[in-house]
Each structure stands twice: as structure tokens, then as C-alpha cells.
């Protein structure tokens, strides 16, 4: 297997934050999980997944990486104490912390990771946003938790939307049975939806300033440097990781 370097797209949310959006190169997993697969539930060998996660930790200079066995729901895990070792928690789709050096990892293969950062209160969230999460309003729920439990000010929030399924490829048939009427105006063409714009709308509805929202604008189905369930079916999971220095 070629020895490709790890590719990590910066978060672009200003100083005071570590992390980024990772492509699929730079790991040890063989096809169809090649090569930086971080997903434990897709058929890859767990030892390879552990090594891939270690490489991501090392790339970012972190000692602890926290993830979730995501379920396309709206449960939020708040981590307000230091951890001594990596952990994966079952049944959550959003992670929040105010602890320095604790890496929050979202796993994805077309779904969005939405990073939300409050630089004054020094608190960060990493949110798994598939279409079910969009329908459930998980972005708004995370912003409420940031405000209520950590004193975050919505006007200070910054957000970044990861590489994910773009409006070119996000086809839903029949969308009338799965997506609410409020999403229907966000069609890029018949039955294709701009979920980048939907997430941007939900962030703004929650009070995040438009000027503070960054969209990577990279479609994971079109760009072969990222894992894509829609393109490949059996495949790995990529990582979006964020940490307070």
C-alpha cells in the first residue's frame, strides 16, 4: 500500500483551537477501508483502527481522544473533567468539552461534522449531523447546552461545517416522506438538497452570527480523498477532531 501522508484540512475558526477535517490517507487499513479509517463498526480490524486513531492523536499532539458510537440521534455528552485514556461512548451524536487537551472526534462518511466554538468561555462542541440529526434539530440543541451549561454567548460562537455530502449528490427519494417542509426550499435541483445551507440556517436560527460560520464546501462523494458511503457502500469512516490547546 502506498505510504501517503495524513491530510488534515484546518478548521479556520481562529486562534485557540486545535484540530481539523481528516482525509482518508495516512493510515494502515487495507481496502475498502483504506487507509485512515477510524470506525470500529464497519468491518475493519480493531488493531488497525487503534493505530489510525493513534496517528491522528500524534498528528495533533493530543494524548486523549474521545469519540462516540453515533446513532443518528440527538443525545449530547458533556465532558467537564480530565480523562486519562481514550474512550468511546455509546449512543451520542454530539460531544462538548471545556477541558484543554481533550480531543473530540466525530466519525463520518458523507454526514457532516459541525464544530462550534466559544472563544471567551473556552468551550467547544463537535456534532455529528446526518439528515436525521438535521431533522431532529441537533445543532440548535447543542447551542442551547453551550449557553445553559457553559455560559456561552451565541453572538460569540463560531462554527465550521466539514467536508460532507454536497448539494450535487444529496439525493432523497421520496424526500416528502423523510424531510420536513421547511427543508424543501433548499433543493439544489429536484430531489437534491443543500444540507450545507440547511446547517448554516439552523446555526443562524440558534443565534450564531453568519460571519462566524465556515463551510468547507467539499463533497465527500465527489472527492475520492474522503470516505463516502454513497459512493462506495462498504467503506471506512473519516475523522473530524477538535481540541482546546
Beta strands, then each sheet from edge to edge (+ up, - down):
strand 1: 8-10
strand 2: 18-22
strand 3: 64-69
strand 4: 76-79
strand 5: 87-90
strand 6: 94-97
strand 7: 102-108
strand 8: 112-118
strand 9: 123-129
strand 10: 157-161
strand 11: 187-189
strand 12: 192-193
strand 13: 213-215
strand 14: 238-243
sheet 1: 1+ 2- 14+ 7- 3- 5-
sheet 2: 4+ 6+ 9- 8+ 10- 13-
sheet 3: 11+ 12-
end
